[in-house]
Amino acid sequence: LPFETIFGGAIGLTKKQFQKANGFSNKYLGWGGEDDDFYERVILSNMKIFRKSLKIARYASLEHVKNTKQRNHPK
């Protein structure tokens, strides 16, 4: 991984874990920042992130272009 706190894409949580992290923020519209925000919610909820090896946990995504006009980051 490029950096330790990278989080998002494909994650798995139980309903109880999602509720403990207080779900996703409503502050984001479009693409960007929501993964970092949810990472902070998980860490602040005293949960740990486990990363499986690429032999077990692997996926591919389609190429896409960022829409920078839709950014709505909280300040």
MODELLER restraints for C-alpha pairs under 7 A, 6 or more apart:
rsr = mdl.restraints
at = mdl.atoms
rsr.add(forms.Gaussian(group=physical.xy_distance, feature=features.Distance(at['CA:7:A'], at['CA:35:A']), mean=5.99, stdev=0.5))
rsr.add(forms.Gaussian(group=physical.xy_distance, feature=features.Distance(at['CA:7:A'], at['CA:36:A']), mean=6.77, stdev=0.5))
rsr.add(forms.Gaussian(group=physical.xy_distance, feature=features.Distance(at['CA:7:A'], at['CA:39:A']), mean=6.15, stdev=0.5))
rsr.add(forms.Gaussian(group=physical.xy_distance, feature=features.Distance(at['CA:8:A'], at['CA:35:A']), mean=5.23, stdev=0.5))
rsr.add(forms.Gaussian(group=physical.xy_distance, feature=features.Distance(at['CA:20:A'], at['CA:45:A']), mean=6.43, stdev=0.5))
rsr.add(forms.Gaussian(group=physical.xy_distance, feature=features.Distance(at['CA:21:A'], at['CA:41:A']), mean=5.15, stdev=0.5))
rsr.add(forms.Gaussian(group=physical.xy_distance, feature=features.Distance(at['CA:21:A'], at['CA:42:A']), mean=5.18, stdev=0.5))
rsr.add(forms.Gaussian(group=physical.xy_distance, feature=features.Distance(at['CA:21:A'], at['CA:45:A']), mean=5.58, stdev=0.5))
rsr.add(forms.Gaussian(group=physical.xy_distance, feature=features.Distance(at['CA:24:A'], at['CA:38:A']), mean=6.23, stdev=0.5))
rsr.add(forms.Gaussian(group=physical.xy_distance, feature=features.Distance(at['CA:27:A'], at['CA:73:A']), mean=6.93, stdev=0.5))
rsr.add(forms.Gaussian(group=physical.xy_distance, feature=features.Distance(at['CA:27:A'], at['CA:74:A']), mean=6.11, stdev=0.5))
rsr.add(forms.Gaussian(group=physical.xy_distance, feature=features.Distance(at['CA:28:A'], at['CA:34:A']), mean=6.28, stdev=0.5))
rsr.add(forms.Gaussian(group=physical.xy_distance, feature=features.Distance(at['CA:28:A'], at['CA:72:A']), mean=5.69, stdev=0.5))
rsr.add(forms.Gaussian(group=physical.xy_distance, feature=features.Distance(at['CA:28:A'], at['CA:73:A']), mean=5.91, stdev=0.5))
rsr.add(forms.Gaussian(group=physical.xy_distance, feature=features.Distance(at['CA:29:A'], at['CA:70:A']), mean=6.73, stdev=0.5))
rsr.add(forms.Gaussian(group=physical.xy_distance, feature=features.Distance(at['CA:29:A'], at['CA:71:A']), mean=6.40, stdev=0.5))
rsr.add(forms.Gaussian(group=physical.xy_distance, feature=features.Distance(at['CA:29:A'], at['CA:72:A']), mean=5.46, stdev=0.5))
rsr.add(forms.Gaussian(group=physical.xy_distance, feature=features.Distance(at['CA:30:A'], at['CA:70:A']), mean=5.27, stdev=0.5))
rsr.add(forms.Gaussian(group=physical.xy_distance, feature=features.Distance(at['CA:30:A'], at['CA:71:A']), mean=5.86, stdev=0.5))
rsr.add(forms.Gaussian(group=physical.xy_distance, feature=features.Distance(at['CA:31:A'], at['CA:71:A']), mean=6.43, stdev=0.5))
rsr.add(forms.Gaussian(group=physical.xy_distance, feature=features.Distance(at['CA:32:A'], at['CA:71:A']), mean=6.81, stdev=0.5))
rsr.add(forms.Gaussian(group=physical.xy_distance, feature=features.Distance(at['CA:33:A'], at['CA:73:A']), mean=6.87, stdev=0.5))
